[in-house]
Amino acid sequence: MIPVHRNTYSGHSRLIGELVEVRLKSDTVEVWYGDRKMEDLPRLRSRGKHRVDYRHIIDWLVRKPGAFENYRYREELFPRSWFRMSYDALREQWGPRRGAKEYLQILALAARRGESLVEETLRVLGKEGRVSATTVAQMLEGNVPCAPITAVEVEPVSLTVFDELLSGGEAAA
C-alpha cells in the first residue's frame, strides 16, 4: 500500500518493501520504481480514502490466504456481486479458511483470465450450486460443458396490426 496525502493506493505486490517515487498530476497518481513507471492510478479527492486493485495484491494473498479474513481493505476484493456471493457460498460449503483459499484462487483466475469471463462462469456455476476454484478453472479451459446463459425465443410479429392502426381501425385489404 502506498500512502499519498492521507489517501492510500495499492501497488503491485512485487513492490513490497521497495522505495518508490510518487508523482502527483491533476487527475492521476504515477508510481515510479527506478526509471520505470509502474502504475498510473486515478487520483482520489479529499482525504482518508483508499483505492485498492485486487490485481496488485492477489499474488501475495494467494501465498498467505490467512491474511484475507482480517485484511483491512477486504471489501475492495469483491469486484462484482457474483464474486461476493461466491465467497459467501464457499465459506458456507468449506468453512472460513478453506472458503477464503478457494475464493482467492478464483480471484487470481480473474486477474489472469479476465474479470468478466470469471464473473460469467461464477454466475453459471452459482446457479448450479457447484462453485469451486477447480470447477471455475476447468470451465474456463473448456473442460466442463456450460449451459446456455438464457434461451430466448421471440415469435414473429404480425405487421398487419400496424396496418390496422394506420388505417383508422379498419383491416387492410
N, C-alpha and C positions, 0 to 999 in steps of 0.2 A: 504494500500500500504506500502511496506517495502523498504526503500532506502538502497542500499548496494553499496558502492564505486561508487557513482554518477550514478547508474542504479536503476531502480525501478522494483520490483517484486510484484505480487499480492499474498495475503494470504487469507485464509478463513475469511469470514465476522465475524465469532464469535470471531476472534482475535482483532477486532477493539478496540482500547483503552488499549490493553493488552501489557505488556512488553515481547518481545520475544528475543531469542538468535539466532544469525545467525552464522552458521559455514561454512566457505568457503572451498571448496575442489577444486581440479584441474578442474573438469568438472561440478560440481554441487554446489548448494547453499542449505544447510539444514536449515530449520526453526524449532526451538525447543521452546516449551512452557512448562515450568516446566521441568519434566524429560521425556517428550514425544516428539518424532519427529513428527511434523505436516505436513511438506512438504519436498520434495526432488525435487528441480527445476533445470533445465539445466542452467548453468552459462552463463551469457551474456558476450561477449567480447567487449572491448573498453568502452566508457563512453557515458552517455546521452541516453541510450536505455531503453526499458521497455518490460516486459513480463507480460501480463495480461490474466488470465484464467477466462472466464466468470463464470465458476462453483464456483469460490471463492466469487464472489460478487453478484450473481444473487438473492440470498435471500434478501439482503439489497436493491437492485434496485427494486424488486417487491414491497417491503414495501414503497419505496419512488420513484415512477415512474417519478416524475417531474425532478429528478436529471439526468435522462438519456439524455435528449436533449442537455445539456451543459457539459456532462461528458467528462473529458479531454481525456480519452482513449476509447471513444465510438467506434471508428473504429475496435478496438480489439474485440468487442462484436458481430461481424458478422463472425462466424467461417467458413462459406462457402457461396458461391454465392447465393444459394437459400434462405438463411436467409436474406441477404441484399435485394434481390428482394421482398421477402415477407414483409419486413419492409416498403419498398417504397410503395407497394400496400396497406398496412394497413393505412399508413399516407394519401394516396390519398383517400381511402374509408372512414376513420373515422376522419381524421384530425390529427394534430401533437400529441395532448395529448392522445386521446383515442387510436390512432395508436401505440404510444410508449407503452402504457399499455398492449395492445394485444400482441405486439411483445415480451415484457418481460415475459409474461405468456408462450409464445411459447418457449422462451429460457430456462425458468425454466423446461418445459417439456423435453427439450433436455438434460438438466443436470441430470434429474431423470431417463428418459427412454432410453437415448442414442441419440447421435447427428446424427448418420447415419439414424436411424429409423425416426426421426423427419424430417430430410432433405428429405428423400424419400416421406414422407407424404406431405411436403410443395411442392415438385415437382408436385405431382399428383393434389393437390388442386389448385396450382398456374395455371396450365394449364386449369383447370375448372373455374378459376376466383372466387373461394369461400374460400379464406384463412381467418381464424379467430382462435383464441385460442380454442374456444369451439369445432369447427369442427375438428381441429387437435387432441384434446383430445379424442373426440368421435371416430375418425378414429383409433387412437392408441388402444382404448379399443375394437375395432372391431364392433362398433355400426353403422358405416357408410360403405356401400359397396364401395370397391375400384376397379376402373377399372384396368385391367391388364396393366402393365408398357408398354410393347410393344409386340404385337403379330407378331412373325416372322415365316414364313413358308419357308422352303428350299426344293426345288424339288430335287428328287433323281438324282444323276449324272450318266450319262451313261459312263461306263468304256470302252466301245468299242472305244471311241475317243483316249484313251491312246494306245490301241492295234494298231490303225492305225498309230500313231506316231512312235511306236517302230518297226513296220514292214516296215518303209520307205514310208508311204503314202498309202500302199495297204490295203484294208479292210481285216480283219482277217476272216478266214473261220469258 
